[in-house]
Amino acid sequence: MPPAKLTVPELLSAQAGIANKAAIAARRDGEFDTAASLFREAATRSDDRQRSANLRIREACCLLSVDRIAEAAEPLEAIRNQVVAMSAAA
């Protein structure tokens, strides 16, 4: 039996889930730099705005945990801009 073919959205969703689980494990192990990168990867691959914003917040928290304060501002600013754009469209 041939393997099932995934659509691009299904593949991206699966990749986002894998990156998220890896990020959670890295954060649990105290690897905050790695966790931040993985949360960002998961957010990039997520097709859900709310989920993406949540993952970017996790990224920022991990960056703050290793005193990368200036870098932590970027994901938060991206979320802010997204919310402003959504408010303007409403």
C-alpha positions as CSV (number, residue, x, y, z in Angstrom):
1,M,0.0,0.0,0.0
2,P,1.5,3.4,-1.0
3,P,2.0,5.9,1.8
4,A,-0.7,8.5,2.3
5,K,0.0,11.8,0.6
6,L,-0.1,14.9,2.8
7,T,-1.3,18.3,1.6
8,V,1.1,21.2,2.2
9,P,-1.1,22.6,5.1
10,E,-1.1,19.1,6.7
11,L,2.7,18.8,6.4
12,L,3.2,22.3,7.8
13,S,0.9,21.5,10.7
14,A,2.8,18.3,11.4
15,Q,6.1,20.1,11.3
16,A,4.8,22.8,13.7
17,G,3.6,20.1,16.1
18,I,7.0,18.4,16.0
19,A,8.9,21.7,16.6
20,N,6.5,22.6,19.4
21,K,7.1,19.3,21.2
22,A,10.9,19.6,20.7
23,A,10.7,23.2,22.1
24,I,8.8,22.0,25.2
25,A,11.4,19.3,25.8
26,A,14.3,21.8,25.3
27,R,12.7,24.3,27.7
28,R,12.1,21.6,30.3
29,D,15.8,20.7,30.1
30,G,16.9,24.3,30.5
31,E,18.0,24.7,26.9
32,F,16.2,28.1,26.5
33,D,18.1,29.2,23.4
34,T,17.2,26.1,21.6
35,A,13.6,26.2,22.9
36,A,13.3,29.8,21.7
37,S,14.4,28.8,18.2
38,L,12.1,25.9,18.1
39,F,9.1,27.9,19.3
40,R,9.8,30.4,16.6
41,E,10.0,27.6,14.0
42,A,6.7,26.2,15.2
43,A,5.1,29.6,15.1
44,T,6.3,30.1,11.5
45,R,4.8,26.8,10.4
46,S,1.5,27.3,12.2
47,D,-1.5,28.2,10.1
48,D,-3.5,29.5,13.1
49,R,-2.9,33.1,14.2
50,Q,-3.8,32.5,17.8
51,R,-1.5,29.5,18.0
52,S,1.3,31.3,16.3
53,A,1.0,34.3,18.7
54,N,1.1,31.9,21.7
55,L,4.2,30.2,20.3
56,R,5.9,33.6,19.8
57,I,5.1,34.5,23.4
58,R,6.8,31.3,24.5
59,E,9.8,32.2,22.3
60,A,10.0,35.6,24.0
61,C,9.8,34.0,27.5
62,C,12.6,31.7,26.7
63,L,14.8,34.6,25.4
64,L,14.1,36.5,28.6
65,S,15.2,33.5,30.6
66,V,18.7,33.8,29.1
67,D,18.8,37.6,29.3
68,R,18.4,38.1,25.6
69,I,16.1,41.1,26.3
70,A,16.5,43.0,23.1
71,E,15.8,39.9,21.1
72,A,12.8,39.1,23.2
73,A,11.1,42.3,22.2
74,E,10.9,41.3,18.5
75,P,8.3,38.5,18.8
76,L,6.3,40.6,21.1
77,E,6.4,43.5,18.7
78,A,5.3,41.2,15.9
79,I,2.3,40.1,17.9
80,R,1.5,43.7,18.7
81,N,1.6,44.6,15.1
82,Q,-0.6,41.7,14.2
83,V,-3.2,42.7,16.8
84,V,-3.2,46.3,15.6
85,A,-3.7,45.2,12.0
86,M,-6.6,42.9,13.1
87,S,-8.2,45.8,15.0
88,A,-7.9,48.1,12.0
89,A,-9.5,45.6,9.7
90,A,-12.5,45.1,12.1
